[in-house]
Amino acid sequence: MGYIPNYAAASMKRKKQTIAVILPTDQDGRKLYFDYIWDGIREYSREVRALQIDLESWPVKDEEELVLCLKRTADRGGETYAGVITVSYTRRPQMINQLKRLAEEGIATVVIDDDLKELDGIFCIPPNEKTAGRIAGQLISLMSPKQGTVLVTEGREESKIHKNKRNSFQDTVRQENPELKIKVVHGYSGSTGRGNPVYKNIVDILSDTKDVTAVC
């Protein structure tokens, strides 16, 4: 009917709300995927502040710290937090349990980069994993010689998203550069450095396979 709400006026009547943002942060000077999401959240925080909404930033370095922050948020309950923006490193029980607690507390929870359909009350922003896998496959096919071995990491074994991304990558490489061999690197970890099982498995494969042309 042509009605346009006045958000500034409405915010004067609304009780102040806090949204906890619990996401991975930059490590060792590397630019991570989530750094760009942090940039968007910080920019948006200035806009929502006028609507009586505060964004409380909790940067985390690993899954253990993430689970701890989710637990603290759930412990404080819906009286303290209206919402949570976070990510699921893995679907380990301790992670799922804290997300369930947030939902039970009535805290609106958004999980970025995953699709947790098995959890009621959790909102997800899933990636377009098939497109990501296809683009990576096209890039590797253009950069690699016509022959050799391409390594692709398996990702989280129980993750449908990781599986779709890997399969899309493999299908594209086979189509674009059929003479390339593809070898899957098993293992998954949210940690970094030499203790990461993916790192160790790649090193082992590179020691035994002399014609590796690319790693995805």
C-alpha positions in Angstrom: 0.0 0.0 0.0 3.0 2.3 -0.3 4.0 2.2 3.4 7.7 2.8 4.0 9.0 1.9 7.5 11.2 4.4 9.3 13.9 2.2 10.7 15.6 5.1 12.6 12.3 5.8 14.5 11.6 2.2 15.1 15.1 1.7 16.6 14.4 4.3 19.2 11.7 2.1 20.6 13.5 -1.2 20.1 15.6 -2.7 22.9 19.3 -2.8 22.2 20.4 -6.2 20.8 23.8 -7.9 20.6 24.9 -10.3 17.8 28.1 -12.3 18.5 30.3 -12.9 15.4 32.5 -15.9 16.0 34.6 -16.6 13.0 38.2 -17.7 12.1 40.8 -14.9 11.8 44.1 -14.3 9.9 47.0 -16.5 11.0 50.7 -16.0 10.5 50.1 -13.2 8.0 48.1 -15.4 5.6 44.9 -13.9 4.0 42.1 -16.3 4.9 38.8 -16.8 3.2 37.0 -15.5 6.3 39.0 -12.2 6.3 36.8 -10.9 3.5 33.7 -11.8 5.5 35.1 -10.0 8.5 35.6 -6.9 6.2 31.9 -7.0 5.2 30.7 -7.5 8.8 32.8 -4.6 10.1 31.4 -2.4 7.3 27.8 -3.4 8.0 28.2 -2.9 11.8 28.2 0.9 11.3 24.8 0.6 9.5 23.1 -1.6 12.1 24.4 0.4 15.0 21.7 3.0 14.2 19.1 0.2 14.6 20.2 -0.5 18.2 22.2 -3.6 17.2 25.7 -4.2 18.4 28.0 -6.7 16.7 30.4 -8.3 19.2 33.5 -9.7 17.4 35.1 -12.9 18.6 38.0 -13.9 16.3 39.1 -17.5 16.8 42.2 -19.4 15.7 40.9 -23.1 15.8 38.0 -25.3 16.4 38.6 -25.7 20.2 38.5 -21.9 20.6 35.4 -21.7 18.4 33.5 -24.3 20.5 34.5 -22.5 23.7 33.2 -19.2 22.4 29.9 -20.9 21.3 29.6 -22.4 24.8 30.1 -19.0 26.5 27.5 -17.5 24.2 25.0 -20.3 25.0 25.7 -20.0 28.7 24.8 -16.3 28.7 21.6 -17.1 26.8 19.1 -15.2 24.9 18.9 -12.4 27.4 22.4 -11.4 26.4 22.6 -12.4 22.7 19.9 -12.0 20.1 22.0 -13.8 17.4 25.2 -15.5 16.5 27.1 -15.6 13.2 29.6 -18.4 13.1 31.1 -21.3 11.1 31.4 -25.1 11.6 34.9 -26.4 11.3 33.7 -30.0 11.6 30.6 -31.8 12.7 32.1 -33.2 15.8 29.6 -33.8 18.7 31.0 -30.9 20.8 30.4 -28.5 17.9 26.9 -29.8 17.2 25.9 -29.7 20.8 26.8 -26.0 21.2 24.8 -25.1 18.1 21.8 -27.1 19.5 22.1 -25.2 22.7 22.0 -21.9 20.9 18.8 -22.9 19.1 17.2 -24.1 22.3 18.1 -20.7 24.0 16.2 -19.0 21.1 19.3 -17.3 19.8 19.1 -16.9 16.0 22.2 -18.6 14.7 23.6 -18.3 11.2 26.4 -20.8 10.1 28.4 -19.6 7.1 29.9 -22.0 4.5 28.0 -25.1 5.5 24.5 -26.6 5.2 23.4 -28.2 8.6 20.0 -29.5 7.5 19.9 -31.9 10.4 19.8 -29.1 13.0 16.4 -27.4 13.6 16.5 -23.7 14.3 19.9 -23.1 12.6 20.2 -20.9 9.5 22.9 -21.8 7.0 24.6 -20.0 4.1 26.0 -22.9 2.1 28.7 -22.3 -0.6 28.2 -23.1 -4.2 30.7 -26.0 -3.9 30.1 -27.4 -7.4 30.9 -24.1 -9.1 34.0 -23.6 -6.8 35.2 -27.1 -7.8 34.6 -26.5 -11.5 36.5 -23.2 -11.5 39.5 -24.7 -9.6 39.5 -27.6 -12.1 39.5 -25.3 -15.1 42.3 -23.2 -13.6 44.5 -26.3 -12.8 43.8 -27.7 -16.3 45.0 -24.4 -17.9 48.1 -24.2 -15.7 49.3 -27.8 -15.9 51.2 -29.6 -18.6 49.3 -32.2 -20.6 50.7 -35.1 -18.6 51.4 -35.5 -14.9 49.6 -36.0 -11.6 47.3 -33.5 -9.9 46.7 -33.8 -6.1 43.4 -32.8 -4.7 42.7 -32.8 -0.9 39.8 -34.9 0.2 38.4 -32.5 2.7 36.2 -33.5 5.6 35.1 -37.1 5.0 31.5 -36.7 6.2 31.0 -33.3 4.5 28.7 -33.5 1.4 29.9 -30.0 0.5 33.6 -31.1 0.4 32.7 -34.2 -1.5 30.7 -32.2 -4.1 33.5 -29.7 -4.5 36.1 -32.5 -5.0 34.0 -34.4 -7.4 33.3 -31.3 -9.5 37.0 -30.6 -9.6 37.9 -34.1 -10.7 35.2 -34.2 -13.4 36.3 -30.9 -14.8 40.0 -31.9 -14.9 39.1 -35.1 -16.6 37.1 -33.3 -19.2 39.5 -30.4 -19.8 42.8 -32.3 -19.6 42.0 -36.1 -19.7 45.7 -37.2 -19.7 46.3 -35.8 -16.3 46.2 -38.3 -13.4 44.3 -37.3 -10.3 45.4 -38.5 -6.8 43.2 -37.8 -3.7 45.0 -36.7 -0.6 43.2 -38.2 2.4 42.9 -36.5 5.8 41.3 -33.3 7.1 42.2 -30.8 9.9 41.3 -27.3 10.8 44.8 -26.7 12.2 47.8 -25.3 10.3 51.5 -26.2 10.1 53.5 -29.4 9.9 51.3 -31.3 12.4 48.4 -31.1 10.0 47.8 -34.7 8.6 47.1 -33.2 5.1 50.5 -31.6 5.1 52.2 -34.9 6.1 50.2 -36.8 3.5 51.1 -34.4 0.7 54.8 -34.5 1.7 54.7 -38.3 1.6 53.1 -38.3 -1.9 55.6 -35.8 -3.2 58.4 -38.0 -2.0 57.0 -41.0 -4.0 55.4 -39.3 -7.0 57.8 -37.3 -9.2 55.4 -36.0 -11.8 53.1 -33.9 -9.6 52.2 -30.8 -11.5 49.6 -29.1 -9.2 47.9 -29.3 -5.8 44.3 -28.3 -5.1 
